[in-house]
């Protein structure tokens, strides 16, 4: 309850106070991490076995926080190797988010306005970083919500991300995963980590009954693999709205729709989410005036736009 209150209050606090709160939270997180490692020893083989039983047989986006589970009996790269060996990369693609920041976009933009895909930081944890170092991995060109892909259609997923005005538009790896009816694998993280849920918001854009982006844009310089640069006008998620997102409600929706399967592991769980069904569920709930940020007013024009998005979702392949 206290953590939820702090999360909701954080965007309203001055930058100096936010830094203090985050520093305190990080200290607590590290202490809990160490205590968890002392309590719980988790074999990598057990994690892989549970993922195999849940069934990851399509293209998949992986979100992971190993520290939430406990202490592995092997280094994290061993887990990644076993995970990739579980997949058939001749027919599947494995993706990971590769956001270059772990704070807010505004704080990130205050520190840099250049995104060089060859050298940009990946702040999404060790699993994402290890996959990003694998031969054949490709990173999409986007200043705030890049993703890394490896496998059969890595080039397809990462191409043209920078051509969309929003991070989860039709050219994004996230929207492509939804259209391909892919999966989302959660290892030690909650459904709140499924950034792909933003796809339903970008499908609606200005026609949505709830606007998730702050007004205005931020200019970034993008540098591609070929060293060529271009300007990109990035939009920023409204951090005050994001702080209101209810992960418990999200979990209830996914379970009710049959869009998630899960199994406990250590002090957390592994879960597999159907990306297409998740997006469909979010649109259907929004049509009822229920968003992950709270109740919203939905008029006839909103419903028509949502119905059109649902129709596109079903017809896309």
N, C-alpha and C positions, 0 to 999 in steps of 0.2 A: 504493500500500500504506500509506504513512504517512498520507495523507489519510483513508483508511478507518479506520485505528486512532484518529485524532483524533476523527472523527465518532462512533465507538462509545463513546469515553471521555468526550465532552463532557457528557452528562447527569449523570455522576457527580461532576463537578467543582463546587466552590463558585461561586456567582454571579460573584464578583469575578474569578475565574480564567477563567470562560467568556467574560466581557466582553473580557479581554485576548486570549484565543485568537481570538475572533471579529474583534477589531480587527486582529490580525496577518493573519488570513485575508483580510480585506477589502483590506488593503494589497497583499497578493500578488495578489489578484484584479484590482485596478485596474492594477497593473503589467503583468500578463499581457494585460489588455484593451488597453492602449495598444500593447504590442508586437504584438498580433494585428492591430490596426488598421493598423499600419505595414506588416505583411507581406501582408495580404490585403485587397483591394478587391473588394467584391461588389455587382454591379448589382441593384437591386430587381427589374428585369425578369426576371433569371435566377431569383430566388427564386420569383416568381409563376409563371414557366413550369414550374418543377419541381413546384410545388404542383398546377398544372393537370394535369400528366402523371400525378401520383399519384392524382388523382381525389378531389375533395371535393364530393360531390353530395348530401349529406344534411345534417341539422342537425349542427353541429360545435362542439366546445369547443377553443379555441386556447390553447396554452401557448407562450410565446416568450421567448427571451433573445437579442436581436440582438447583444449584445457577444460572445457565444460564437462567432459566425460570422466577424466581421471588421468592416470599415468599409463602410457602405452608400454608394452614390453619390448617394443622396437622403436627406432626413430621414425618421425613422421614421413620422411621420404620412402621408407619401407611400406608404410600404409598406402601412399600414393601409387607406388609401383604395383602393389597387389590389387589396388582398385582399378588401375588401367588394364592390368592383366585380366581382370574379371570381364571387362568390356571387349567387344569385338570391334576394334577401331577401323577394320576394313569396311564396316557397314554402319558403325555408330560414330557420333561426335560427342566429345565430352567438353563442356564449357564451365568456366568459373568466372564470377565477377572479378574485375580488376580495377575497382575504383581507386584513385590515387590519394584519397583522403579518408579519415575516419572521424572527422568532426562535422562541420557543416560546409556547404558549398561556399558560402560567403567568406568563411574563415580561410578556406582553401584558396579562393580567388585573391584574398589579401596577400597571400604569400607567393603566388606565381600566376602569370597569365599565359604561360606557354606549356603546351602538352606535346612532348616529343615521344612518339610511340616506341621509339627504340630505347629510351632511357627512363621513362616516367615511373615514378614510384607505384608500387602495388601495395595498398594498405589493407588488403582483404585476408591476411593471415598466411600461415605457412603452407597449407595445402594449395591455395591459389598460386602462391609464389613458386612452389615446386613444379606444379603443372606448367606454369609459364616458362620454366627453364627446360622443358622437355623438347627434344628435337622435333621439329614439325609443328610446334605450337605457334599460333598467330594471334595478335592482339588487335582489337578493333580501334579505329581512330576516332576517339571521342574524348573530350577534355574532362568529363566528370563521371561518366558511367561506362567506361570501356569494359570489354569482356575478352577473355582469352579462350580460344578453341583449339582442340587437337582431335585428329581423326578424319574420317571420310570427307565431311563437308565443312572443314574448318574455314576454308577460304570463303565459302558461301555465307556462313554465319557472320564473319567479321567484315565482309565487304560493305561499303557504302553507309556505315553507321553515321558518318559525319554529314550525310546528305539530309538527315532529318532535323527539323528545328527543335525537336524535343528528344530526350534520351531514350524513350521507349516507343518510338514511332515504328512505322512499317519496315524500315531498313535496319532496325536494331537487332542484335542477336536475340534479345528477349522476345520480341514480337515474332521473329522467325521460329523460335522454339515453340511458341504457342501454335502457330500455323502448322508446324510439323507434328503437332500433337506429342511433343516431347515430355520429359519428366524433370522433376526437380528433386535432387537428393540432398537431404538435410542430415548432417552428421554433427550432433552435439549442439545444434542451434534450433531456435523456435521458428514457427512459420512467419514470424515478423521479419525474418531475414530473406524471405522470398521476394527479392526486388522485382521479379517478373510480374508480380501482381499489378505494378504500375501500368502494364500494357493496356488494361481496360480503360484507364484514365486517358491515355494518349489516343486511344481509338476514338474517343468522344471529343476530345479537344474543347473548343469553345462551346460546344453543344452540351457539355456536361453540366449537371445541376450543382456541381461543386468544383471550384477551380483550385487546383493543387499547386499552381506556380505563382510566384510573386510577380508583380508587374515589372516590366523592363527586362533587359538582357545584359550579359557580361561578355565582353569581347575577349576571346582567347586566340592565340596563334597555335595552329596545329602543324606539327612536323611529322610527315609520313616516313615510311621505311626507306623511301627513295631520297629523303632529305629535303623534299620540296615542302614549302610552307603555304598555309592559307589561313584566312581569318574565319572564325566561327563565332556566331552569336548564341551564347548559351543561356538557357532559362534556368531559374533556380527554384527548387521546391520550397514552398512556404514552410519554414521550420516550425512555426507555431501550430500550423495545421498538422504537420507530421507528428508532433509530440502528442496529439490527441488520438492517434491511431491505436486501436484496441486489438492486441494480438490474441487475447482470449476469445473475443468475438470471431475473429478470423478463423481460429482453430475450430470453433463450433460450426461455422459455415462449411468448412472443408469436410469435416466429419459427416455432417448431415447430407452432403452431396455425394459422399463416397469418393471424394477426390484425394484422400490421404490414407496411407497405410503406414504403420509405425511399429517399432519394437524397442523396448528399453535396453540401454547399454550403459554400464557404469552408473553415473549419476545424471545421465541425460537419456537421449534416445537417438535412433536413426529413423528417418521417415522418408517416404517417397510420395511426391505430390504430382498429380496429373495437371500439367500446365494449362492445357486447353480447357479442362473442366473447371479449374480454378478461375480462369478468366470469365468463363460463362457464368459461374456462380456469382462473381462480383458484379457483373452486369445485371443479372437477374435481381439481386438484392438492391442494387441502386435504383432499379425501376420501381421497387417498392418503397423508395425513400429511405433506404437503410445503407449508409456508407460505413466504411471502417473508421471514419472520423466522427460518427454520430449521425443523427437523423438529419435529412435534408428535404427540402420542398421540391417535388417533381411535378412539372406541368405537362400538358399534352405534347409540346415541342420536345421536351426532354425525353419523354417516353418514345416518341417517334425516332429520335436519334439513337436511343438505346436499342430499340427494335431493329433498326438498320444495322447497328454494330453486331447484334446477335446473329442477324442473317448473314453478314459477311463472315463472321466467325465460323459458322457452320459450312459455308461454301468454300472457304479457304482450304487449300491443301499444301 
